[in-house]
């Protein structure tokens, strides 16, 4: 990962931002004065400060606020992704009140902004289609209103990267408040993990091992409280990444959503953002190249979700920092998996929290971390981890007793995926990590659903299931289709894993020998579009290779016969998405958002 030079993403931190006042450095301790605050452009300080300031103050009186409540104080935007239909965030309406409490106590002025909610549970075709929309909304709200700092409230998979991508592009002081994991699931004296056990028991139902009665009971036991998935799925992976990046208060990422500690964490975040504003500690001072490298190492050592690869690349791009698949593969070879968490391990996020949480976990990785970089809570990560301990070495393993010797995600290359693909190999059956078998190709997910149980396919455990047209443009939005279902008749024979290839993603709670994010995607003519049923494919994780046993000459002939599919959308946001979306290996950002360039603050006067 490069640590210098301009890259696609946010503006350079040292570049001027239009008419915005620069943080003062001549004041004692480098602290800002009320006149240095960005919001001072809107409010001024006296009657003679201008018509616009007069108007802004009058409208603030219309909202019911006294001058003493806001003038000369940091204005803090609380961006809240709460919604009645987002079970991961349904408690954030109340948590916003705790954030406000902390802001008031520290002498700031909080304002809550409702922003788009991205629900992995309900939103179709996939919330990944709308991640960049929330990022745009975040960026433009923070830029266009009288805001000095921001508290971002999210947690469900795409909300964490979306909020941080938008905030990085604006570069204000920022604190992230994770939604927190839900309570563990329970069914007939079994502890359940959302997502992971849903897949497991659904396959048991298809195999005839449980019936409708058991399934109805499972519906009531899988998800017992507000909060995001309590496995090390995408939500927990990305909130852990946010914490190690340094944009949360210590320990925030694993506090259970309904624990009283979660409200205390929210209040502390509100208190902290006010101090960050006075310090002028903007997001670019936190989101450094070293911070992103530490996030990569942490995600891999957690055995985290493959989705983090796409999101961290996009987030780093907004920070003006190049991050590539090669960085993930390089770091993966240097860190072990120490978190024994589902889907790759045994425990759940509440176990992880009480075992020491991320501070305890990071205390066992200090040799690979950059300890002298700042966070929102401390001058250095070293200071933040001082006193961190692990209280349960079954959940957070010792370095000499890892769950796996290398990081939990491998990056593959080959003639099917010249720009790369990923596999969470610690969640696959080991015998499939070096496998050759004939392909069975499905042109889209609906075709696969209709055909997968057809005995005429004569599928065996040796076959390689291939799904295409499920990538960023083809999905559209790169849905979580990558954990292709096995046919019922193989499940009944006891088969629980097969090699599966696609340009799609999969849920971070999923498992299996699933090769994902194949780039370029088939929809734009990537080699995956040329695979035919019967072709032999070899997966070799140790060699980081995915190879199609078809000659270059034959692939050239097939390409001449390939016809590009029509665009999925003719108008609207979908058309913008289709025109601007980049491929998985570069983070699936919008090209016009990822490119370098200045966006000035608005003229207020």
TIDREN-864407 format. One line per field, with one value per residue (C-alpha): x, y, z. Coordinates in pm, whole numbers, plus 32768, in hexadecimal, padded with zeros to 4 digits. Example, Ala and Ser with C-alpha at 12.3 -4.5 7.8 and 13.67 -1.06 7.14 Angstrom:
<atoms>
x 84CE;8557
y 7E3E;7F96
z 830C;82CA
</atoms>
This chain:
<atoms>
x 8000;8092;80B8;80EB;8064;7F05;7E15;7CA9;7BDC;7BBD;7C6E;7DC7;7DAB;7E98;7DD8;7CFD;7B86;7ADF;7A6E;7A83;7B51;7C8E;7CBB;7D89;7EE3;7F4F;7E6F;7EF0;7F13;7E9D;7D33;7C27;7B68;79F1;7A46;7B09;79DC;794F;77F0;785D;7839;76C3;7683;7781;7797;76D8;75BF;76AC;7736;7655;74FC;7538;75B8;748A;73A5;7452;7438;72CA;7279;7331;7253;712F;71AD;718E;72FC;738C;74C6;7580;7532;75EF;76B3;7828;77FD;7861;7736;7732;766D;75E9;75AA;74B5;745F;733D;7205;70D2;712D;729C;72B2;7427;73E9;7291;732A;73F6;72D9;7311;748B;748B;7400;752D;7617;7564;7586;76FD;7718;7652;7722;7864;77E8;7782;7641;75B4;74D3;7447;7430;736B;7423;73E1;73C6;7463;73C7;7476;7342;7237;72C9;72C9;736F;7483;74E6;7639;7587;754B;768F;7714;75C9;75E6;7751;76E3;75CF;76C5;77C1;76CB;7610;7752;77D2;7696;7627;76CB;7780;78CA;78D9;7814;77A2;7749;7654;764F;76B4;75EB;76DD;76E5;769C;77F4;78BD;77BA;77BC;7936;796B;788F;7929;7A8B;7A39;79D5;7AE5;7A47;7A89;79BF;7961;78B3;77B0;7780;761F;76A5;765E;7510;74EA;754A;7437;73A6;72E9;72B4;73E5;74BE;7566;7525;75E1;750F;7552;7645;7547;7435;74FA;754A;73E8;7352;7432;73C6;725D;72A8;735C;722C;72DB;71E5;707F;6F9B;6F5E;70D0;70F6;6FDF;708D;71D3;7128;70E1;723B;7335;731D;72B2;72FD;735D;74BC;757E;75EF;76A9;7796;78D6;780C;782C;7790;7878;79A1;7968;791F;7A5D;7B13;7A83;7B05;7C65;7C69;7C3F;7AEC;7A2D;7A62;7B22;7A60;7931;7917;78B3;77C9;767E;756E;7487;7594;758D;76F9;7687;75D0;76FE;77DB;76F0;76FC;7877;7885;77B8;78A4;79D4;796C;795B;7AC4;7B30;7A96;7B52;7C91;7C59;7C98;7BF5;7BB3;7CE1;7DC3;7D2F;7D00;7E6F;7F19;7F8E;7E29;7DAB;7EC4;7E6B;7CFE;7D60;7E30;7D17;7C0A;7CE3;7D41;7BD1;7B7A;7A96;79AB;7A22;7948;7A46;7B37;7A53;79EF;7B49;7BD2;7AB8;7AE5;7C5B;7C20;7B48;7C67;7D53;7E0C;7E49;7DE3;7DDE;7D92;7F09;7F19;7E15;7ECD;801C;7F9A;7ED4;801A;80A0;7F7F;7ED2;7D5C;7D31;7BB8;7AF9;79B7;78A9;7892;79FB;7A02;791D;78C7;77F4;782E;77B0;78B6;79B9;7951;7972;7AB6;7B53;7AB7;7B89;7C7E;7CCE;7CE4;7DD0;7EAD;7F10;7F67;803C;816D;80B8;8004;8071;8055;80C0;7F9F;7E7F;7D18;7BE5;7C15;7D8F;7EC8;7F49;7EBD;7FCA;7F2B;7DD2;7E3D;7EF2;7E58;7D8F;7D70;7CE0;7C02;7BAD;7CB6;7BBC;7B0B;7C3E;7D54;7EBF;7FB5;8042;7EE5;7E3D;7CFD;7DC2;7F2C;7EDD;7DD6;7C77;7C5B;7D2A;7D48;7D46;7DB5;7DA0;7D11;7BAD;7BFB;7D1B;7CC7;7C96;7B9A;7B7F;7B2A;7AF3;7BB0;7B98;7A1E;7A41;7A6F;7BE9;7BDD;7B47;7C63;7D1C;7C15;7BDF;7A86;799D;78D8;775E;7708;75D8;75A4;74E9;746A;7302;736F;7440;7318;723B;733B;7410;7333;72FB;737D;73CE;74FB;758C;765D;7767;783B;7957;78A0;78F2;77BB;77E7;7700;772F;7684;7678;7789;777C;76CA;763C;7594;7546;7600;76C9;75C8;7625;75E8;7742;76E4;7633;7545;759F;7499;73A8;7413;7580;751B;745A;759A;764E;7707;772A;7829;7890;7970;789F;790F;7867;7896;77A4;77E3;776A;76EF;7802;773C;7755;784D;78CC;79CB;793E;7A1D;7992;79C2;7A4E;7AD1;7A8F;7928;7882;7785;7897;7941;7A2B;7AA9;799A;78A9;7962;7951;7879;77DF;78D7;7A12;7B0B;7B63;7C75;7C6D;7DBB;7DAD;7F14;7F89;7E86;7E13;7CC8;7CF8;7C11;7C9B;7C44;7D45;7D79;7D17;7BC9;7B85;7BC9;7AC9;79C9;7A02;79B8;7863;7815;770F;7708;75BE;74DF;74F2;741F;738F;731C;72F4;7306;7405;743A;74B1;75A4;761E;7651;7711;77F6;7832;7994;79F4;7A1D;7B99;7B8D;7A7A;7935;7936;78A7;79B5;7952;7967;7AAC;7B75;7C55;7BED;7B76;7A11;79FF;792E;77F8;77FE;772A;7712
y 8000;814B;8257;8380;842B;8480;8364;8342;83AB;84D3;861C;8638;8691;87B8;8857;898B;8953;8A78;8B87;8AAE;8B3D;8A7E;89F0;8AE7;8A7F;8BBE;8B94;8AF1;897D;89A0;89B0;8A62;8B92;8BC5;8CA7;8B8A;8AA2;8A4F;8A99;8BFF;8C46;8C07;8CA5;8DB8;8E4B;8F94;9055;90FE;8FB9;8FC1;8F7C;8E08;8DDC;8E9F;8DB8;8C7E;8CF2;8D4B;8BF7;8B52;8C16;8B8B;8A30;8A96;8AC2;8BDC;8C8E;8C03;8AA1;8AAF;8BEF;8BBB;8A45;8925;88B9;873D;8686;8534;8468;8359;822C;81C8;8136;8072;7F67;7F42;7E4D;7E8B;7FFD;800B;8076;8195;828D;826E;825F;83AB;8444;83BE;8455;85A4;8589;8562;8685;876C;8706;8758;88AD;8862;888F;8749;8733;85E5;859D;846D;83C9;829B;814F;8025;7EE5;7DA6;7CEB;7D8E;7E6F;7DE1;7D94;7DDF;7F03;7EF9;7FA5;80CC;80DE;81F4;82AE;82BE;8328;8446;84A9;84AA;857C;867F;86A6;86E1;87D4;889F;88DB;89A3;8875;886F;86FA;85BD;8488;836F;8265;811C;7FB1;7EDF;7E6E;7F8D;80AB;80AC;80D5;81BD;82AF;82AF;82D4;8409;849A;845F;852A;8654;8629;86B3;8631;84EF;83DA;8298;81F3;8082;7FF4;7EC6;7D52;7CBA;7BBD;7A52;797D;7850;771A;75DA;7615;766F;77C2;784C;7943;7A18;79CF;78B1;77D1;7847;77B2;7678;7629;7686;757F;748C;74D4;7492;7351;72DB;72E7;73DF;743B;7569;7566;7586;7691;7760;774A;77B6;78E9;795A;790B;7983;7AFA;7B58;7CCC;7E06;7E0B;7D84;7C1B;7B97;7ABF;7B42;7B96;7CD1;7DB5;7D4C;7D45;7EA9;7F3A;7E92;7F2F;8081;8054;7FF2;810E;81E9;8289;81F6;8210;80E1;7F9B;8029;7F29;7DFC;7E92;7DD6;7EB7;7E8E;7E9C;7FD5;7FFD;804D;8183;81EC;81BC;8298;83AC;8397;83B8;84F7;8583;8524;85CA;8720;8706;8690;87C7;88AE;87ED;8804;868C;8645;84F1;8501;8511;83C4;8309;82E9;81DE;8138;8131;8080;7F83;7F3A;7F12;7E13;7D4F;7D56;7CE5;7BC2;7B60;7B66;7A77;7B8F;7BB1;7BB4;7CE8;7DAF;7D93;7E5E;7F58;7FA0;7FD7;80D0;817C;819E;8230;8341;838B;83B1;8272;8158;8005;7ECE;7D5B;7D21;7DD3;7CE6;7BB3;7C34;7C7E;7B37;7A74;7B28;7B13;79E7;79CA;79FA;7A2F;78E8;7980;78FF;78BE;7845;77F0;77A8;78E2;7A1B;7B91;7BA5;7A9F;7B70;7CAC;7C17;7B67;7CC0;7D4B;7DE7;7E8D;7D38;7CA1;7DB0;7D7F;7C34;7CD6;7DF9;7D7D;7DB3;7EF8;8062;80CE;8239;82B5;8380;8317;83E4;838B;8396;8431;82D6;8179;8108;81DE;815F;7FF3;802E;7F43;7E7B;7D0D;7BC7;7B15;79DB;7939;7847;7969;7A40;7948;7960;799C;783C;77A3;784B;77DF;77EF;783A;7944;7A54;79DD;7A62;79FB;7ABF;79EE;7A35;796F;7970;797F;7AA3;7B6F;7C93;7BB4;7AF7;7AA3;7973;7958;7811;77E2;77B5;76A9;7532;74FD;73EE;74E6;75E2;7522;749F;745F;741E;745A;759D;75B6;7715;77E7;792B;79D8;799A;7955;784D;77AE;77AC;7702;75FE;75A6;7486;73F5;728D;72AD;7383;724D;7320;7278;7306;732A;7421;7594;766E;77B0;78DD;7A0B;7B59;7B9A;7CA2;7E1C;7E62;7D0A;7CCB;7DE9;7E5F;7D21;7C6E;7B6B;7A46;79AD;7897;77D3;76CD;755F;747B;73D0;7275;72B9;734F;7211;714F;721C;7308;7460;7512;752F;761B;7742;7863;79B0;7B23;7B59;7B93;7ABD;7B0E;7B2A;7A30;792D;7812;771E;7705;7836;78FD;7A5E;7BB7;7B28;7C53;7CC6;7C54;7B86;7C95;7D76;7C59;7BD0;7A6C;79E0;7A2E;792F;7801;76E1;75B9;749B;7571;74FE;75FC;75E3;769B;769C;777E;773A;77AD;78CA;784D;781E;7785;772E;760B;76A0;7713;7881;783E;77A8;78CA;79BB;7904;790D;7A80;7AC4;7A20;7ADC;7BEF;7D01;7CFF;7E34;7F2A;7ECB;802A;812D;824D;82B7;8265;810E;81AE;828B;8158;8097;81B3;81FC;80BE;8032;7EC5;7DFC;7E09;7F86;7F9F;7FC9;8140;8235;82AF;841D;83FC;8338;841F;852B;8695;87AE;87F6;894D;8996;8A60;8BD9;8C35;8DB0
z 8000;7F94;809D;7FB9;7E85;7E15;7DD1;7D6D;7E99;7F7E;7F51;7FE3;8155;8130;8011;804A;8052;7FA5;8093;81CC;82EA;8331;8491;8557;85C2;8670;879E;88DE;88AB;8743;87B4;86EC;8764;872B;8602;8561;855E;840A;848D;84DB;8364;8389;84DD;8509;8664;8666;85C1;84CD;843D;830A;8283;8256;83B9;8437;8371;83F0;8558;852C;849D;85BD;86AB;85DF;863F;87A9;8805;88D7;885F;898D;891D;87D5;878F;87AF;87E6;8700;862F;8620;8513;8585;8449;84AC;83D3;84B5;840F;8474;8373;83C8;84ED;850C;8551;85EF;873D;86AA;86D8;8850;8834;877E;88BE;897B;8879;889E;8A18;89F4;8900;89E6;8B13;8A5B;89EF;888A;87C6;8734;8602;858D;8419;839D;827C;81A0;8251;81A0;8221;81BC;822C;8156;8047;7EE5;7E01;7EFC;7FDE;7F30;7E11;7EFB;7FC3;7EE7;7EFA;8077;804F;7F6D;805E;8180;80C4;8048;8191;8251;814D;811C;8285;83A2;8430;84EF;8538;84FF;85BA;84CA;8541;8483;8488;8394;8287;818A;8279;831C;81DA;813E;8262;8280;8108;8102;823C;81BB;8086;8160;8268;83A5;8506;8511;8605;859D;8684;862E;864C;870B;86E8;8748;8861;8816;877F;8834;87C8;8891;896B;8842;881D;86C2;85E9;8500;8395;83D2;847B;8390;826D;8333;839F;8251;81B4;82C6;8267;80F7;8157;821C;836E;8409;83B5;83A7;851E;856A;845F;84FD;864D;85AA;8518;867C;8702;85FF;863E;879F;87BD;8700;8676;8551;851F;864F;8583;84E5;83B0;82E3;83E9;8505;8418;83A1;84F9;8578;8452;84B5;8616;85B0;84B4;85E6;85A3;86CD;8841;88C6;88D6;8821;870A;87DA;88E4;88C1;8837;8962;8A70;8B4A;8AEB;898C;8A01;8ACE;899B;88CF;89D6;89E8;886C;8887;898B;88BF;8779;881F;8891;8738;869D;8789;8740;85C8;85B2;8464;83CE;82E6;841A;848C;8343;82E7;8211;8352;83D7;829F;82AB;8416;83B0;82A7;83A2;84A3;83AF;8341;84A4;8504;83EA;8373;824F;80E6;80B7;8180;805B;7F77;8083;810D;7FAD;7F6D;80BE;808D;7F34;7FCB;80B8;7F90;7FEE;7EF3;7F7E;7EA3;7EA6;7EAD;7FFE;808D;8010;808B;81E8;81F5;81E6;831C;8414;84B1;84F4;866B;868C;86BA;8638;8552;8430;8434;85A8;86CF;8793;8767;8791;88F7;8953;889B;8952;8AAB;8A48;8A1D;88E1;87D4;88C9;895B;8802;8786;88B8;8818;86CC;8740;867F;8531;8589;8561;86CA;86AD;85D8;866D;86AC;8704;8872;88A5;8817;87BE;878E;8883;8991;8935;8960;8AA9;8BA7;8AA7;8B0B;8A8B;8B89;8AC4;89E9;8955;88AA;8860;8823;8889;876D;8798;8782;8658;85B1;846C;8420;831B;82F5;82A3;813D;8010;7ECB;7D8D;7C29;7AE7;798C;7A17;7AFE;7A6D;7B54;7C81;7D54;7EC5;7F9A;8111;8121;829A;826E;8160;817C;8169;805E;7F68;7F81;7E71;7D83;7C12;7B88;7A61;7A57;7A5F;79EB;7A44;7984;7A9E;7BFE;7B9A;7AA2;7BB4;7CA5;7BA3;7B39;7C68;7CDC;7B7F;7B89;7A17;7A75;7B1E;7C08;7CDD;7DF7;7CFA;7C1C;7C2A;7C35;7B6B;7B7F;7AA0;7A5E;7BD6;7BF1;7C23;7AD8;7A95;7BE5;7BE5;7D18;7D56;7E33;7F38;7E4E;7E71;7F64;7E54;7EE3;7EC0;7E22;7F10;7EA6;7F02;8051;809B;8054;815E;8073;8110;8037;7ECA;7E09;7D92;7CB6;7C6D;7C37;7D57;7ECA;7FE8;8143;8243;8312;81FA;81D5;80D2;7FB6;7F05;7E1B;7E0A;7D6E;7C28;7B64;7A61;7A86;7975;7921;7895;77DC;78E2;78A1;7986;7866;778E;7875;77F7;78A7;78A2;78A7;79AD;7ABB;7BC0;7D0C;7DC4;7EF6;7F5E;7E07;7E0B;7CB9;7C02;7AA9;798A;78BE;776D;766D;7620;74B8;7521;760C;74EE;7418;7530;7566;73F7;742D;756F;7560;766C;772C;7732;7853;7980;79A7;78AA;79A2;7B0D;7C16;7B7B;7A37;7AF7;7BB0;7A6D;79CB;7AF2;7BB9;7BC0;7BDE;7D1E;7D23;7D37;7E3B;7D75;7DAB;7CAF;7BC1;7BEB;7D68;7D6E;7C8F;7D28;7D2B;7E09;7E76;7F1D;804C;7FF2;7FF5;8121;810A
</atoms>
